């Protein structure tokens, strides 16, 4: 799109764009979000990246998806809000949308988690998470063996997480959003990296199929976090959608 036409449209729409709340994925740092947030602000959006309990904010008790839904509910003070969620953040938003649809104006998902998988590698990871969350360091006195189990699950973040967060992560990966997707009628933009191996493109297609008022935008050369690798493209898709 020519820059001039985009600026012209921006001037026409800035007065109607409300605050955007962004939920990050399973990470302990928001440092990478800077360029993407700056791009959104340049386009006139008032974007706020929330700190999520257990990840970028302290968590004292084990949570499940319902706890996160109520936590998000407490963060929304507008009549209608635009929500953007990446990976696990998308899972929280979808669960929230199923319970509180009247509080959301539009949803934007970026390589969202939430579709339950039962393929062998995923089943193995789930078993490891459940075992480690239950017995923790008692599993073995061997640091080498313990690290090997974490490596097998391909989750270095899990290895470094405190027990409360490990049990919370186990609760989250065992929650399946699929049965709730048909209930969601809110306008939804689904952005997906075609080369995503964490949440495969097939998950995005399922969400697009089940969420009636949704649009799927695929970024062909992107992986799981296009907002980091392709911030301008993701921002453009959001801008055009809103």
Phi, psi and omega in degrees: 000133176301140184301323182298317181291326179293318178297319179299316178294324180299315180298328182281336187250345185304326182291341183258348183279126179261186183295142176249129173257131183244132175250119180282173180273202183280092181211158179252005179217144178251014185302321184291345185283349185308303182301319180295315178297321178296320178297319179296318180294324177297330179273009173091008181271143174264087188259131178238124177269114183283146171273128188256128180304135181093345183237285179256006175217148185297143176229124183263337183236160176289131180247158169236187185298325180296322177298318180291325177297315180290326175299313179296322178302323179287345180269348184261120182241356178269162177294317178223134184233151173263126182246133176240128181225131176255132174053244180298330175298324176294322178300316179297316181297318181296318177295322178295318181296326179292331182264323184234060184297330184288350182265358186243134175273308178211156178241139172232119179254136176239107180045057187289145169273171175133336177280124183283129178245147179230020175294160187307312179298323180288320178298320179296315179299318182296320178296317180296314179301314183296318181294312182293324179293328183280316187245352172051231185290348179289348184300325180191151175271356181271113178298323181296315180294319180298316179295326178295323178293319178295319179296321179298324179280350178060036181228087178293328178298324180294321181301321185269358184279147174290162184306319180300319182288324178298316179292325177295316178300319178300319177297320184290316183288344178268358178270131180251118181279346188309313182297343184264348189295324180293340179283342186274117180248002182290138175306126187226127173259125181249112180256133185216139172277125185296335183260018181292124177254353179275306170238100188297157180305330178301330177294317178298322180291324176296315179298318179298321180292322187269333177273110193298321184256058185235158177229135180253125177240120184255131175257108194300321185258017181258157177253228189281339185231068182296339178293341176266317184274333181226056186300321181294321180293316180296318179298320179297317179297318178296314181300313181296324182289325183269000000 
